[in-house]
Amino acid sequence: MKIILLFLALTLPVMAGDIYITKYESQADIKVYVAKYQSQADLKVWVAKYASLADGKDEVWNYVKYESQADINIYFVKYESQADLKVYFVDYESQAGWINSHKWQGRLSK
């Protein structure tokens, strides 16, 4: 049963948008490192103030208060080597997008 659920989680393309930040690494779907420079990142992220702006977009995140509201649970790691995904936060939505999507296409999901 666990194998089937894992297969479905990795193959069904549910895009991120609503993000819940976990307190513990073990609770996260993806471990995220915040890069100092955009050239080091896999994804440039813009943080939306409203959930409707983030709906279905990997590059636009809306932080939610409760895990049940989230599309994906993340944990911010301290070191790049610990991360599954490296992000760089941008100031404008037009700057957001994938830099290195080949290993992530359709995987930023629960």
C-alpha positions as CSV (number, residue, x, y, z in Angstrom):
1,M,0.0,0.0,0.0
2,K,2.8,2.4,0.9
3,I,4.5,1.8,-2.5
4,I,1.3,2.6,-4.3
5,L,0.9,5.9,-2.4
6,L,4.5,6.8,-3.0
7,F,4.1,6.1,-6.7
8,L,1.0,8.3,-6.9
9,A,2.6,11.1,-5.0
10,L,5.6,11.2,-7.4
11,T,3.5,10.9,-10.6
12,L,0.4,13.0,-10.1
13,P,1.3,16.7,-10.9
14,V,-0.3,18.7,-8.1
15,M,1.4,22.0,-8.3
16,A,2.5,23.8,-5.1
17,G,1.2,27.2,-4.0
18,D,0.0,27.0,-0.5
19,I,3.0,26.3,1.7
20,Y,3.2,25.1,5.3
21,I,6.5,25.4,7.1
22,T,7.0,22.4,9.4
23,K,8.9,22.6,12.7
24,Y,10.6,19.3,12.1
25,E,12.4,17.9,9.1
26,S,10.6,14.6,9.4
27,Q,7.3,16.3,8.8
28,A,8.3,17.9,5.5
29,D,7.6,16.8,2.0
30,I,10.6,18.8,0.7
31,K,13.7,20.2,2.5
32,V,14.4,23.7,1.2
33,Y,17.6,25.8,1.2
34,V,17.5,29.5,0.7
35,A,20.3,30.5,-1.7
36,K,22.2,33.7,-1.3
37,Y,22.3,34.2,-5.1
38,Q,19.8,33.4,-7.8
39,S,22.4,31.5,-9.8
40,Q,22.6,29.0,-7.0
41,A,18.9,28.3,-6.9
42,D,16.7,25.7,-8.7
43,L,13.6,27.9,-8.3
44,K,13.0,31.7,-7.9
45,V,10.1,32.2,-5.6
46,W,7.7,35.1,-5.1
47,V,5.7,35.1,-1.9
48,A,2.0,36.2,-2.5
49,K,-0.1,38.0,0.1
50,Y,-3.2,36.2,-1.0
51,A,-3.9,32.5,-1.7
52,S,-5.6,33.2,-5.0
53,L,-2.4,34.5,-6.4
54,A,-0.5,31.3,-5.7
55,D,-3.0,28.8,-6.9
56,G,-1.3,26.1,-8.9
57,K,2.0,27.8,-9.4
58,D,5.3,26.3,-8.2
59,E,7.1,29.7,-8.3
60,V,4.4,31.6,-6.3
61,W,4.1,30.7,-2.7
62,N,1.4,31.6,-0.1
63,Y,2.2,30.6,3.5
64,V,-0.7,29.0,5.3
65,K,-1.2,28.8,9.1
66,Y,-2.3,25.2,9.2
67,E,-0.9,22.0,7.6
68,S,-4.3,20.9,6.4
69,Q,-4.5,24.0,4.2
70,A,-1.2,23.3,2.4
71,D,-0.4,21.9,-1.0
72,I,3.0,21.0,0.3
73,N,4.9,21.0,3.6
74,I,8.5,22.3,3.6
75,Y,11.3,22.5,6.1
76,F,14.0,25.1,5.7
77,V,17.5,23.6,6.2
78,K,20.6,25.4,7.2
79,Y,23.0,23.9,4.7
80,E,22.8,23.5,1.0
81,S,23.9,19.9,1.1
82,Q,20.8,19.0,3.2
83,A,18.3,20.4,0.7
84,D,16.1,18.7,-1.9
85,L,15.4,22.1,-3.5
86,K,17.3,25.4,-3.5
87,V,15.2,28.6,-3.8
88,Y,15.9,32.3,-4.1
89,F,13.2,34.8,-3.1
90,V,12.4,37.6,-5.5
91,D,10.6,40.9,-5.1
92,Y,8.2,40.6,-8.1
93,E,6.1,37.9,-9.5
94,S,7.4,38.5,-13.0
95,Q,10.9,37.5,-11.7
96,A,9.8,34.1,-10.4
97,G,10.3,30.9,-12.2
98,W,12.3,27.7,-12.6
99,I,16.0,28.0,-13.2
100,N,16.9,24.3,-12.9
101,S,13.6,22.4,-13.4
102,H,14.9,19.3,-15.1
103,K,15.0,17.3,-11.9
104,W,11.8,18.9,-10.4
105,Q,9.3,19.1,-13.2
106,G,6.0,18.0,-11.7
107,R,7.5,16.9,-8.4
108,L,6.8,19.9,-6.2
109,S,3.7,18.3,-4.8
110,K,2.4,16.1,-2.0
